Amino acid sequence: MAFFTSRFKLKLRTRRSFVLLAGLSLLLGLGTSSLQAQTVKASEEERRTARVQATYLTHLVNFTRWEKSHLPAEGESPKIIVVGNESRGFVDSLEFLIRQNALRIEGELVEFHYFENVRKKEAGEMFKNKGAQLIYVLPNSSFTPREINDLTESAVVFGEGREFVTEKGGDVSFVTVRNRVKLVISEKYFRRTSPKLSSKLVNLKSVVEIIPSSGPQGSIGHRGPNFHSVDSPQPK
C-alpha cells in the first residue's frame, strides 16, 4: 500500500509541474499585446507589461527550491521584497497575486514587503538580519544586485533589462522583445543548490535566454558554485 501511495503522490507532483510549466509557457507565448492604434496610451501598455511580469514572477516561485539554510527561522514567513520607486502598478499587481493565490515558498505562506528608495536603510537591515527569498529590483532602485548579494545569500534577485543579468550580476531579468516579455536567466540560478530554478524552464527556449556563468557575456554574480555551461568554452 505504501508503494502505491508513493507512486500516486509522485504522479500528482509530476502532473502539477507539467501544468505549471504549460501555464508559464502559455503566458510567455502571449506576452504583451502590441499597440493597435495611436489612441492607446503608453502608460496602459506599461501597466499591462507590469501585470505580465508580476504573473511570471509568481509562477517562477513555484519552480524554485530553497534549502533549509536559506529559509526563515521557524515561526517566520518567507519574504518577497520589491525595492525602488514605481508607478506602473507592478507592486499592486504582485501583492494582489501573492494574496489571491495564497503563494507559498517551501509550504509556507509568503510575506510581501515594498520599500521605496527613501526606505533603503530599512530594506538593507531586513536583508541582512532576516533575509529574503526573492527580491525584485525596480529600474530606478538605489540597490544594485551586488549590494543585495552582499547582504543576503538566500534571495533570487530579479530585475529588468538584459544587462541586469549579463553585467550587474542579477539572477533573472525581464526584457520586452517584439511586443512580448521574455526572461533572461543566469545559468547559476539553475546550477547552484539553493535557491535553485527547475531545469524544466530550459525547455522554453523561444522565450527564455540562459546566460552562461562564465565568459565575456556571462553573469558575474558571486553566489554559489561557478559552473561552466556545456555550450561555453572552458577558461584556460
C-alpha positions as a Markdown table, in Angstrom:
| # | Residue | x | y | z |
|---|---|---|---|---|
| 1 | Met | 0.0 | 0.0 | 0.0 |
| 2 | Ala | 2.8 | 2.4 | 0.9 |
| 3 | Phe | 4.4 | 1.7 | -2.5 |
| 4 | Phe | 1.2 | 2.6 | -4.4 |
| 5 | Thr | 0.6 | 5.7 | -2.2 |
| 6 | Ser | 4.2 | 6.9 | -3.0 |
| 7 | Arg | 3.7 | 6.3 | -6.8 |
| 8 | Phe | 0.4 | 8.2 | -6.6 |
| 9 | Lys | 2.0 | 11.2 | -4.9 |
| 10 | Leu | 4.8 | 11.2 | -7.4 |
| 11 | Lys | 2.3 | 11.3 | -10.3 |
| 12 | Leu | 0.5 | 14.2 | -8.7 |
| 13 | Arg | 3.7 | 16.2 | -8.3 |
| 14 | Thr | 4.7 | 15.4 | -11.9 |
| 15 | Arg | 1.3 | 16.5 | -13.2 |
| 16 | Arg | 1.4 | 19.6 | -11.1 |
| 17 | Ser | 4.8 | 20.6 | -12.5 |
| 18 | Phe | 3.6 | 19.9 | -16.0 |
| 19 | Val | 0.5 | 22.1 | -15.6 |
| 20 | Leu | 2.6 | 24.9 | -14.1 |
| 21 | Leu | 5.2 | 24.7 | -16.9 |
| 22 | Ala | 2.4 | 24.7 | -19.5 |
| 23 | Gly | 0.8 | 27.7 | -17.9 |
| 24 | Leu | 4.1 | 29.6 | -17.8 |
| 25 | Ser | 4.8 | 28.7 | -21.4 |
| 26 | Leu | 1.4 | 30.0 | -22.4 |
| 27 | Leu | 1.9 | 33.2 | -20.6 |
| 28 | Leu | 5.4 | 33.7 | -22.1 |
| 29 | Gly | 4.0 | 33.0 | -25.5 |
| 30 | Leu | 1.2 | 35.6 | -25.1 |
| 31 | Gly | 3.5 | 38.3 | -23.7 |
| 32 | Thr | 2.2 | 41.8 | -24.1 |
| 33 | Ser | -0.1 | 42.8 | -26.9 |
| 34 | Ser | 1.1 | 45.3 | -29.4 |
| 35 | Leu | -0.4 | 48.8 | -29.8 |
| 36 | Gln | -3.3 | 48.7 | -32.2 |
| 37 | Ala | -3.9 | 52.4 | -32.6 |
| 38 | Gln | -2.3 | 55.7 | -31.7 |
| 39 | Thr | -5.0 | 56.3 | -29.3 |
| 40 | Val | -3.7 | 53.6 | -27.0 |
| 41 | Lys | -1.6 | 55.3 | -24.3 |
| 42 | Ala | 1.9 | 54.2 | -23.5 |
| 43 | Ser | 1.0 | 54.1 | -19.8 |
| 44 | Glu | -1.6 | 51.5 | -20.4 |
| 45 | Glu | 0.9 | 49.3 | -22.2 |
| 46 | Glu | 3.3 | 49.8 | -19.3 |
| 47 | Arg | 0.6 | 48.7 | -16.8 |
| 48 | Arg | -0.2 | 45.7 | -19.0 |
| 49 | Thr | 3.5 | 44.7 | -19.1 |
| 50 | Ala | 3.8 | 45.2 | -15.3 |
| 51 | Arg | 0.9 | 42.7 | -14.8 |
| 52 | Val | 2.5 | 40.2 | -17.0 |
| 53 | Gln | 5.8 | 40.5 | -15.2 |
| 54 | Ala | 4.1 | 40.1 | -11.8 |
| 55 | Thr | 2.4 | 36.9 | -13.1 |
| 56 | Tyr | 5.7 | 35.5 | -14.4 |
| 57 | Leu | 7.3 | 36.1 | -11.1 |
| 58 | Thr | 4.7 | 34.2 | -9.1 |
| 59 | His | 5.0 | 31.3 | -11.5 |
| 60 | Leu | 8.8 | 31.2 | -11.2 |
| 61 | Val | 8.5 | 30.9 | -7.4 |
| 62 | Asn | 6.7 | 27.6 | -7.9 |
| 63 | Phe | 9.7 | 26.4 | -10.0 |
| 64 | Thr | 12.3 | 27.4 | -7.4 |
| 65 | Arg | 13.6 | 25.5 | -4.4 |
| 66 | Trp | 15.3 | 26.8 | -1.3 |
| 67 | Glu | 17.4 | 24.7 | 1.1 |
| 68 | Lys | 16.5 | 25.0 | 4.8 |
| 69 | Ser | 19.6 | 27.1 | 5.4 |
| 70 | His | 18.1 | 29.7 | 3.0 |
| 71 | Leu | 14.7 | 29.8 | 4.7 |
| 72 | Pro | 13.5 | 31.9 | 7.6 |
| 73 | Ala | 13.7 | 30.7 | 11.2 |
| 74 | Glu | 10.8 | 28.7 | 12.5 |
| 75 | Gly | 7.7 | 30.8 | 13.0 |
| 76 | Glu | 8.8 | 33.4 | 10.4 |
| 77 | Ser | 7.4 | 33.7 | 6.9 |
| 78 | Pro | 9.4 | 33.6 | 3.7 |
| 79 | Lys | 9.6 | 37.0 | 2.1 |
| 80 | Ile | 9.2 | 38.5 | -1.3 |
| 81 | Ile | 10.5 | 42.1 | -1.4 |
| 82 | Val | 10.4 | 44.9 | -4.0 |
| 83 | Val | 12.8 | 47.8 | -3.8 |
| 84 | Gly | 12.6 | 51.1 | -5.7 |
| 85 | Asn | 10.0 | 53.6 | -6.9 |
| 86 | Glu | 7.4 | 52.8 | -9.5 |
| 87 | Ser | 4.0 | 54.0 | -10.8 |
| 88 | Arg | 3.1 | 51.2 | -13.3 |
| 89 | Gly | 1.1 | 49.1 | -10.9 |
| 90 | Phe | 3.7 | 46.3 | -10.7 |
| 91 | Val | 3.7 | 46.4 | -6.9 |
| 92 | Asp | -0.1 | 46.4 | -6.6 |
| 93 | Ser | -0.3 | 43.5 | -9.2 |
| 94 | Leu | 2.3 | 41.4 | -7.4 |
| 95 | Glu | 0.8 | 42.0 | -4.0 |
| 96 | Phe | -2.7 | 41.1 | -5.3 |
| 97 | Leu | -1.4 | 37.8 | -6.9 |
| 98 | Ile | 0.5 | 36.8 | -3.8 |
| 99 | Arg | -2.6 | 37.2 | -1.7 |
| 100 | Gln | -5.1 | 35.8 | -4.3 |
| 101 | Asn | -3.0 | 32.7 | -4.9 |
| 102 | Ala | -2.0 | 32.2 | -1.3 |
| 103 | Leu | 1.5 | 31.9 | -2.7 |
| 104 | Arg | 3.9 | 29.7 | -0.7 |
| 105 | Ile | 7.6 | 29.1 | -0.6 |
| 106 | Glu | 8.5 | 25.6 | 0.6 |
| 107 | Gly | 5.0 | 25.2 | 2.0 |
| 108 | Glu | 4.9 | 28.4 | 4.0 |
| 109 | Leu | 2.7 | 31.4 | 3.1 |
| 110 | Val | 4.7 | 34.3 | 1.6 |
| 111 | Glu | 5.0 | 37.7 | 3.3 |
| 112 | Phe | 5.3 | 40.7 | 1.0 |
| 113 | His | 7.2 | 43.9 | 1.5 |
| 114 | Tyr | 7.7 | 47.0 | -0.6 |
| 115 | Phe | 10.5 | 49.6 | 0.1 |
| 116 | Glu | 10.7 | 52.8 | -1.8 |
| 117 | Asn | 14.2 | 54.4 | -2.2 |
| 118 | Val | 13.7 | 56.6 | 0.8 |
| 119 | Arg | 13.5 | 53.4 | 2.9 |
| 120 | Lys | 16.7 | 51.9 | 1.6 |
| 121 | Lys | 18.3 | 51.6 | 5.0 |
| 122 | Glu | 15.3 | 49.8 | 6.4 |
| 123 | Ala | 15.3 | 47.4 | 3.5 |
| 124 | Gly | 19.0 | 46.7 | 3.9 |
| 125 | Glu | 18.6 | 45.9 | 7.6 |
| 126 | Met | 15.8 | 43.4 | 6.7 |
| 127 | Phe | 18.0 | 41.7 | 4.0 |
| 128 | Lys | 20.9 | 41.4 | 6.5 |
| 129 | Asn | 19.1 | 40.4 | 9.6 |
| 130 | Lys | 16.1 | 38.4 | 8.3 |
| 131 | Gly | 17.0 | 37.6 | 4.7 |
| 132 | Ala | 14.6 | 37.3 | 1.8 |
| 133 | Gln | 13.7 | 34.6 | -0.6 |
| 134 | Leu | 13.0 | 36.8 | -3.7 |
| 135 | Ile | 14.0 | 40.4 | -4.2 |
| 136 | Tyr | 12.7 | 42.5 | -7.2 |
| 137 | Val | 14.9 | 45.4 | -8.1 |
| 138 | Leu | 13.0 | 48.1 | -9.9 |
| 139 | Pro | 14.9 | 50.0 | -12.6 |
| 140 | Asn | 15.3 | 53.2 | -10.5 |
| 141 | Ser | 16.2 | 51.4 | -7.3 |
| 142 | Ser | 19.2 | 52.6 | -5.4 |
| 143 | Phe | 20.1 | 49.0 | -4.7 |
| 144 | Thr | 22.3 | 47.0 | -7.1 |
| 145 | Pro | 22.4 | 43.2 | -7.4 |
| 146 | Arg | 25.9 | 43.1 | -5.9 |
| 147 | Glu | 24.8 | 45.1 | -2.8 |
| 148 | Ile | 21.9 | 42.6 | -2.3 |
| 149 | Asn | 24.2 | 39.6 | -2.8 |
| 150 | Asp | 26.5 | 41.0 | -0.1 |
| 151 | Leu | 23.6 | 41.4 | 2.3 |
| 152 | Thr | 21.8 | 38.1 | 1.8 |
| 153 | Glu | 22.6 | 34.8 | 0.2 |
| 154 | Ser | 19.0 | 33.4 | 0.3 |
| 155 | Ala | 17.3 | 35.5 | -2.4 |
| 156 | Val | 16.7 | 35.2 | -6.1 |
| 157 | Val | 17.4 | 38.7 | -7.5 |
| 158 | Phe | 15.0 | 39.9 | -10.2 |
| 159 | Gly | 15.3 | 43.0 | -12.3 |
| 160 | Glu | 14.7 | 44.4 | -15.8 |
| 161 | Gly | 16.9 | 44.7 | -18.9 |
| 162 | Arg | 19.4 | 42.1 | -20.3 |
| 163 | Glu | 22.3 | 43.9 | -18.7 |
| 164 | Phe | 20.8 | 43.3 | -15.2 |
| 165 | Val | 22.0 | 39.7 | -15.6 |
| 166 | Thr | 24.9 | 40.0 | -18.1 |
| 167 | Glu | 26.7 | 42.9 | -16.4 |
| 168 | Lys | 25.2 | 43.6 | -13.0 |
| 169 | Gly | 25.1 | 40.1 | -11.5 |
| 170 | Gly | 21.3 | 39.6 | -11.2 |
| 171 | Asp | 19.7 | 36.2 | -11.4 |
| 172 | Val | 16.7 | 36.9 | -13.7 |
| 173 | Ser | 15.6 | 39.9 | -15.8 |
| 174 | Phe | 12.6 | 40.8 | -17.9 |
| 175 | Val | 13.0 | 42.1 | -21.4 |
| 176 | Thr | 10.4 | 43.1 | -24.0 |
| 177 | Val | 11.2 | 41.8 | -27.5 |
| 178 | Arg | 8.7 | 42.2 | -30.4 |
| 179 | Asn | 5.9 | 43.1 | -28.0 |
| 180 | Arg | 6.2 | 40.2 | -25.7 |
| 181 | Val | 8.0 | 39.7 | -22.5 |
| 182 | Lys | 11.0 | 37.3 | -22.3 |
| 183 | Leu | 13.1 | 36.0 | -19.5 |
| 184 | Val | 16.9 | 36.4 | -19.3 |
| 185 | Ile | 18.2 | 33.9 | -16.7 |
| 186 | Ser | 21.7 | 33.4 | -15.3 |
| 187 | Glu | 22.9 | 29.9 | -15.6 |
| 188 | Lys | 24.0 | 30.0 | -11.9 |
| 189 | Tyr | 20.3 | 30.1 | -11.0 |
| 190 | Phe | 20.0 | 26.6 | -12.4 |
| 191 | Arg | 23.4 | 25.3 | -11.3 |
| 192 | Arg | 23.7 | 26.2 | -7.6 |
| 193 | Thr | 22.0 | 24.2 | -5.0 |
| 194 | Ser | 19.9 | 26.9 | -3.4 |
| 195 | Pro | 17.9 | 28.9 | -4.4 |
| 196 | Lys | 17.7 | 26.7 | -7.5 |
| 197 | Leu | 15.4 | 27.0 | -10.5 |
| 198 | Ser | 14.0 | 23.9 | -12.0 |
| 199 | Ser | 15.8 | 22.8 | -15.2 |
| 200 | Lys | 12.3 | 22.4 | -16.8 |
| 201 | Leu | 12.5 | 26.0 | -17.7 |
| 202 | Val | 15.3 | 25.3 | -20.1 |
| 203 | Asn | 12.7 | 23.8 | -22.4 |
| 204 | Leu | 11.1 | 27.2 | -23.1 |
| 205 | Lys | 14.0 | 28.1 | -25.4 |
| 206 | Ser | 12.0 | 30.5 | -27.6 |
| 207 | Val | 11.2 | 32.8 | -24.6 |
| 208 | Val | 14.0 | 32.0 | -22.1 |
| 209 | Glu | 17.6 | 33.1 | -22.7 |
| 210 | Ile | 20.2 | 31.4 | -20.5 |
| 211 | Ile | 23.3 | 33.4 | -19.7 |
| 212 | Pro | 26.4 | 31.3 | -19.1 |
| 213 | Ser | 28.0 | 31.8 | -15.7 |
| 214 | Ser | 31.4 | 32.5 | -17.2 |
| 215 | Gly | 32.8 | 34.2 | -20.3 |
| 216 | Pro | 32.7 | 37.7 | -21.7 |
| 217 | Gln | 28.9 | 38.0 | -21.6 |
| 218 | Gly | 28.5 | 35.7 | -18.6 |
| 219 | Ser | 26.8 | 36.6 | -15.3 |
| 220 | Ile | 29.2 | 38.0 | -12.6 |
| 221 | Gly | 27.1 | 37.3 | -9.6 |
| 222 | His | 29.2 | 35.8 | -6.8 |
| 223 | Arg | 26.8 | 33.5 | -5.0 |
| 224 | Gly | 27.1 | 29.7 | -5.3 |
| 225 | Pro | 29.5 | 27.5 | -7.2 |
| 226 | Asn | 30.5 | 28.9 | -10.6 |
| 227 | Phe | 29.8 | 26.0 | -13.0 |
| 228 | His | 30.5 | 26.4 | -16.7 |
| 229 | Ser | 28.0 | 25.9 | -19.4 |
| 230 | Val | 28.4 | 22.8 | -21.6 |
| 231 | Asp | 28.0 | 25.1 | -24.6 |
| 232 | Ser | 30.7 | 27.5 | -23.4 |
| 233 | Pro | 34.4 | 27.1 | -23.8 |
| 234 | Gln | 36.3 | 26.4 | -20.6 |
| 235 | Pro | 38.7 | 29.2 | -19.5 |
| 236 | Lys | 42.4 | 28.3 | -19.7 |
